[in-house]
């Protein structure tokens, strides 16, 4: 009998482990889940028998765009980086074409030398991996040419959106502006200020019906948490690549009283294995007691709003503490803070490789998310892909749960989402330096 009982116990443990693994393993959207989206948008839908191969191919095609996004990150590092060269940064203040050409040429030479030397910091090693064997300069020039042409295309699309003469239509057009570009992982602090302001506005909706003994938000998902490699607005590279949003969201939720640090769980969905590995490595180190340092550079020449400056000054107060940091030479006027994130806040984050336009997690009612955040992500997809993402997210959200995005997304009644409001913030007094966050709520039961 002992042997039988032991066998049953082993079987039960194995079954529970399998069920737990299933609940955290991405599954492809089914034909039935996708059909309301495709029908509503008037798109062609493959036959049910063809759907499994179609959605798998769609997933592969989407994932192939990550490599191009990585190349774009390297191009901006070539233009802005200071750790591999003593040449001046190629900033927006340089408008003389001859000066820019000379500076880029010198930077190319210095980056080639850094790539040829053994070892090197993380960015050098990553660039070496992306560029592969062979001469680096021809590949870098080709990448630079592509990025510059993409910038010209983006400028034309932005102008066409403005010409519509309707702010709502312009916002909708901008919300899929990068649908033909590679999937970039670059990130910065600013969007997280916009998310916090949106959460402030959502406090009544998120706390309605919640008991005082139980926090309103216990499980939150972040679509595309990002990795600050070198952003596209004169980014910096004097600190190691870092992820910000998984800790910024915790910081805001706890500060606003929407979550309790002891019970909050954060799931980060990303297509980039580099991003997921970065988060997993930080969590593993945190289990050994290591903290995680986030650097917060701020251009002192920009007329930031008082509200954004206040956010910058208190960022990380609930999940970490400030640490001494000094501005390196060559950055006159730069303001800099650094925050050491405590191990418990790092361990709260789990990373899952998931393509939100093709996959979802089959979660129980208790496992579903209270809030999903997707910023600077959905503009890389067209309307059908955005609709599929909404269908997948709806399957992972609790009834009454909220999706936050700085893009205008497809609202399809059969999916269950509707916009319930928005918040708009400005980061500085510069034109168009701000974000509008739309609040999408899943229909309550």
C-alpha positions in Angstrom: 0.0 0.0 0.0 2.8 2.4 0.8 4.2 1.8 -2.6 0.8 2.5 -4.2 0.3 5.6 -2.2 3.8 6.7 -3.1 3.1 6.2 -6.8 -0.2 8.1 -6.5 1.7 11.0 -4.8 4.3 11.0 -7.5 1.6 11.0 -10.1 -0.2 13.9 -8.4 2.9 16.0 -8.1 3.7 15.4 -11.8 0.2 16.3 -12.8 0.2 19.5 -10.8 3.5 20.4 -12.2 2.3 19.8 -15.8 -0.8 21.9 -15.1 1.3 24.7 -13.7 3.6 24.6 -16.7 0.6 24.7 -19.0 -0.8 27.8 -17.4 2.4 29.7 -18.0 3.2 28.3 -21.5 2.0 30.5 -24.4 -0.6 29.1 -26.7 -1.6 30.2 -30.1 -4.9 32.0 -30.5 -7.5 29.7 -31.9 -9.6 30.2 -35.0 -12.7 30.8 -32.9 -10.8 33.5 -30.8 -9.5 35.3 -33.9 -12.6 35.2 -36.0 -14.5 38.1 -34.4 -11.5 40.3 -34.9 -11.0 39.4 -38.6 -14.7 39.5 -39.4 -15.0 43.0 -37.8 -12.1 44.3 -39.8 -13.2 42.7 -43.1 -9.9 40.8 -43.4 -9.5 37.4 -45.1 -9.4 34.5 -42.7 -7.8 31.2 -43.6 -10.0 28.1 -43.3 -10.2 26.4 -39.9 -8.0 23.6 -41.1 -5.3 26.0 -42.2 -5.4 28.2 -39.1 -2.7 26.4 -37.0 -0.1 26.7 -39.8 -1.2 30.3 -40.6 -0.9 31.6 -37.0 2.4 29.8 -36.5 3.8 31.4 -39.7 2.5 34.8 -38.5 4.3 34.3 -35.2 7.6 33.4 -37.0 7.3 36.5 -39.3 6.6 38.8 -36.4 9.6 37.4 -34.4 11.9 37.9 -37.4 11.4 41.6 -37.0 13.3 41.6 -33.7 16.7 41.2 -35.5 16.0 44.4 -37.6 15.1 46.3 -34.4 18.4 45.2 -32.8 20.2 46.6 -35.8 18.4 49.9 -35.3 19.5 50.0 -31.7 23.2 49.6 -32.8 22.8 52.4 -35.3 21.6 54.8 -32.7 24.4 53.6 -30.4 26.9 54.4 -33.2 25.5 57.9 -33.4 25.1 58.7 -29.6 27.6 56.4 -27.8 30.6 57.7 -25.9 32.1 54.5 -24.4 33.8 53.4 -27.7 34.9 56.8 -29.0 36.1 60.3 -28.0 34.3 61.8 -31.0 31.3 64.2 -30.3 27.9 62.7 -30.2 25.7 63.1 -33.4 22.9 65.1 -31.8 20.0 67.0 -33.2 21.9 70.2 -32.6 24.3 69.3 -35.4 22.8 70.6 -38.7 25.9 71.0 -40.9 26.0 68.0 -43.2 29.8 68.2 -43.6 30.3 68.1 -39.9 27.9 65.2 -39.4 29.6 63.2 -42.3 33.0 63.7 -40.7 31.8 62.8 -37.3 30.0 59.6 -38.5 33.1 58.5 -40.4 35.3 58.9 -37.3 32.8 57.1 -35.2 32.7 54.2 -37.6 36.4 53.9 -37.4 36.3 53.9 -33.6 33.5 51.3 -33.4 35.3 49.0 -35.8 38.3 49.1 -33.5 36.2 48.4 -30.4 34.6 45.4 -32.2 37.9 44.1 -33.3 39.4 44.1 -29.7 38.7 41.1 -27.6 36.1 41.2 -24.9 34.6 44.6 -24.2 31.5 45.8 -22.4 28.0 44.4 -23.0 27.0 46.7 -25.9 30.2 45.9 -27.8 29.6 42.1 -27.4 26.0 42.4 -28.5 27.0 44.5 -31.6 29.6 41.9 -32.4 27.0 39.1 -32.2 24.5 41.0 -34.4 27.1 42.0 -37.0 28.7 38.6 -37.2 32.0 37.8 -39.0 33.4 39.8 -41.8 34.1 43.5 -42.2 31.8 45.6 -39.9 31.8 48.9 -41.9 29.8 47.8 -45.0 27.1 46.2 -42.7 27.0 49.3 -40.4 26.7 51.6 -43.4 23.9 49.6 -44.8 22.1 49.6 -41.5 22.6 53.3 -41.1 21.2 53.9 -44.6 18.1 51.9 -43.8 17.5 53.7 -40.5 17.9 57.1 -42.2 15.4 56.1 -44.9 13.0 54.9 -42.2 13.3 58.2 -40.5 12.3 60.0 -43.7 9.3 57.6 -44.2 8.2 58.2 -40.6 8.4 62.0 -41.1 6.2 61.7 -44.2 3.7 59.5 -42.4 3.6 61.9 -39.5 3.0 64.9 -41.8 0.2 62.9 -43.6 -1.4 62.2 -40.3 -1.2 65.9 -39.3 -2.8 66.8 -42.7 -5.9 64.9 -41.8 -6.9 67.9 -39.7 -8.6 65.7 -37.0 -6.7 65.0 -33.8 -8.5 61.6 -33.3 -7.7 60.5 -36.9 -4.1 61.7 -36.5 -3.7 59.8 -33.2 -5.1 56.6 -34.9 -2.7 56.9 -37.8 0.3 57.5 -35.5 -0.7 54.5 -33.5 0.5 52.1 -36.2 3.3 54.3 -37.6 6.0 51.7 -37.2 4.1 48.7 -38.7 6.7 48.2 -41.4 9.8 48.6 -39.1 11.8 46.2 -37.0 10.7 45.6 -33.5 12.8 47.8 -31.3 13.4 47.2 -27.6 14.8 50.6 -26.6 13.1 52.4 -23.7 13.3 55.4 -21.5 11.9 56.9 -18.3 9.3 59.3 -19.7 6.5 57.0 -20.7 6.4 55.6 -17.2 5.4 59.1 -15.9 2.5 58.9 -18.3 1.5 55.5 -17.0 1.5 56.7 -13.4 -0.7 59.7 -14.3 -3.1 57.3 -16.1 -3.2 55.0 -13.0 -4.1 58.0 -10.9 -7.1 58.7 -13.1 -8.1 55.0 -12.9 -8.0 54.7 -9.1 -11.9 54.8 -8.8 -12.4 52.2 -11.6 -9.7 49.8 -10.2 -10.8 50.1 -6.6 -14.6 49.8 -7.2 -15.8 46.7 -5.4 -12.4 45.9 -3.9 -12.3 45.2 -0.2 -10.1 47.4 2.0 -8.2 44.3 3.2 -7.3 43.3 -0.4 -5.3 45.5 -2.8 -7.0 46.4 -6.0 -4.1 45.3 -8.2 -2.3 42.0 -7.5 -1.3 40.8 -10.9 -0.1 43.1 -13.6 1.4 42.3 -17.1 3.7 44.4 -19.2 3.8 43.9 -22.9 7.2 44.8 -24.2 9.0 46.0 -21.0 11.9 47.3 -23.1 15.6 47.5 -22.6 17.4 50.8 -22.4 20.2 50.1 -24.9 20.4 53.5 -26.6 17.1 55.4 -27.1 16.3 57.3 -30.3 16.4 60.7 -28.7 20.1 61.2 -28.0 20.5 58.2 -25.7 23.4 57.5 -23.4 25.6 54.5 -23.0 27.8 55.3 -19.9 25.7 52.8 -17.9 24.9 49.2 -18.6 21.7 48.3 -20.5 18.7 48.4 -18.1 15.0 47.7 -18.0 12.9 50.3 -16.3 9.1 49.6 -16.7 8.9 46.5 -14.6 10.1 48.5 -11.6 8.4 51.8 -12.6 5.0 50.1 -12.6 5.6 48.6 -9.2 6.7 51.9 -7.9 3.6 53.7 -9.2 1.1 51.0 -8.0 2.5 50.9 -4.5 2.8 54.7 -4.3 -0.8 55.2 -5.3 -2.1 52.6 -2.8 -3.3 50.3 -5.6 -1.0 47.4 -4.8 0.7 45.9 -1.8 4.4 45.1 -2.2 4.0 41.8 -0.4 1.4 40.4 -2.9 2.1 42.1 -6.2 3.2 40.0 -9.2 4.6 41.4 -12.4 4.8 39.4 -15.7 6.8 40.8 -18.6 5.9 39.6 -22.1 8.5 40.1 -24.8 9.5 38.6 -28.1 13.2 39.4 -27.6 15.1 36.7 -25.9 17.7 39.3 -25.0 15.1 41.3 -23.0 13.7 38.1 -21.2 17.2 36.9 -20.4 18.1 40.3 -18.9 15.1 40.1 -16.6 15.7 36.5 -15.7 19.4 37.2 -14.9 18.4 40.1 -12.6 15.9 37.9 -10.8 18.5 35.1 -10.4 21.0 37.6 -8.9 18.3 39.0 -6.7 17.7 35.5 -5.2 21.3 35.8 -4.1 20.7 39.2 -2.5 21.9 41.4 -5.3 20.1 44.7 -6.1 19.6 46.3 -9.5 20.8 49.7 -10.4 18.8 52.0 -12.6 20.4 55.2 -14.0 18.1 58.1 -14.7 19.8 60.7 -17.0 18.0 64.0 -17.7 19.1 66.6 -20.3 19.5 69.8 -18.3 18.9 71.9 -21.5 15.3 70.7 -21.9 12.5 72.7 -20.4 10.9 69.8 -18.5 7.5 70.3 -16.8 7.5 70.6 -13.0 5.3 67.5 -12.8 7.8 65.4 -14.8 10.7 66.7 -12.8 8.9 65.8 -9.6 8.4 62.2 -10.9 12.1 62.0 -11.8 13.1 63.1 -8.3 11.0 60.5 -6.5 11.2 57.6 -9.0 11.9 54.4 -7.2 11.1 55.5 -3.7 8.8 52.5 -2.9 11.0 49.8 -4.6 14.5 51.0 -3.9 16.7 53.8 -2.6 19.0 56.5 -4.2 22.6 55.7 -4.6 25.5 58.1 -5.2 26.3 58.7 -8.9 28.3 61.2 -10.8 28.0 62.6 -14.3 30.9 61.4 -16.5 33.0 63.9 -18.4 31.7 65.2 -21.7 28.1 65.7 -20.6 27.7 69.4 -19.7 24.4 70.2 -18.1 23.3 66.6 -17.7 21.4 65.7 -14.6 21.7 62.2 -13.2 20.1 60.1 -10.5 20.6 56.4 -9.8 18.3 54.1 -7.8 19.2 50.7 -6.3 16.1 48.5 -6.7 15.8 46.1 -3.7 15.9 42.3 -4.3 12.2 41.6 -3.4 11.0 44.0 -6.1 13.3 42.3 -8.6 12.0 38.8 -7.7 8.4 39.9 -8.2 9.1 40.1 -12.0 8.9 37.0 -14.2 9.7 37.1 -17.9 7.7 35.1 -20.5 8.5 34.8 -24.2 5.1 35.6 -25.8 4.0 37.2 -29.1 0.9 39.2 -28.0 -0.3 39.3 -31.6 -0.5 35.5 -31.9 -0.3 34.0 -28.4 -1.8 34.2 -24.9 -1.7 32.4 -21.6 -4.6 30.1 -20.7 -5.1 31.3 -17.2 -7.6 30.4 -14.5 -9.9 33.1 -13.2 -7.7 33.6 -10.2 -4.5 33.8 -12.3 -5.8 36.5 -14.7 -4.4 40.0 -14.7 -5.9 43.1 -13.1 -4.0 45.5 -15.3 -2.1 45.0 -18.6 0.3 47.8 -19.8 1.5 48.1 -23.4 3.3 51.3 -24.2 5.3 52.1 -27.4 4.5 48.6 -28.6 1.3 48.5 -30.6 2.5 51.1 -33.1 4.7 48.4 -34.6 1.6 46.5 -35.7 -1.2 47.1 -38.3 -5.0 47.0 -37.4 -5.5 43.2 -37.8 -2.4 42.5 -35.6 -3.6 45.0 -33.0 -7.0 43.3 -33.0 -5.5 39.9 -32.5 -3.5 41.4 -29.6 -6.7 42.7 -28.0 -8.3 39.3 -28.3 -5.3 37.6 -26.6 -5.1 40.2 -23.9 -8.8 40.0 -23.2 -8.4 36.2 -22.6 -5.8 37.1 -19.9 -7.6 39.9 -18.2 -10.1 39.6 -15.4 -13.6 41.0 -16.0 -13.4 44.7 -15.3 -9.6 44.6 -15.8 -7.8 47.5 -17.6 -5.4 47.7 -20.5 -3.3 50.9 -20.8 -1.7 51.9 -24.1 -0.4 55.1 -25.7 -1.9 54.0 -29.0 -5.5 54.0 -30.4 -6.4 50.4 -30.6 -9.1 48.5 -32.4 -12.3 48.3 -30.3 -14.3 45.2 -31.3 -17.4 44.5 -29.2 -17.0 40.7 -29.4 -13.6 41.0 -27.9 -15.0 42.7 -24.8 -12.9 45.9 -24.6 -14.2 49.5 -24.6 -12.3 52.7 -24.0 -13.4 54.4 -20.8 -11.2 57.5 -20.8 -7.7 58.8 -21.4 -5.1 60.9 -19.8 -2.6 63.2 -21.5 0.7 64.4 -20.1 3.5 66.7 -21.3 7.1 65.9 -20.5 8.4 69.3 -21.5 7.3 72.5 -23.2 8.7 71.2 -26.5 6.1 70.6 -29.2 4.7 67.1 -29.2 6.8 66.0 -26.3 4.1 64.1 -24.4 1.9 61.1 -24.5 -1.8 60.2 -24.4 -2.7 57.0 -22.6 -6.0 55.4 -23.4 -7.8 53.4 -20.8 -9.4 50.2 -22.2 -11.6 48.2 -19.9 -12.8 44.6 -20.3 -16.5 44.3 -19.7 -17.3 43.3 -16.1 -19.3 40.2 -15.5 
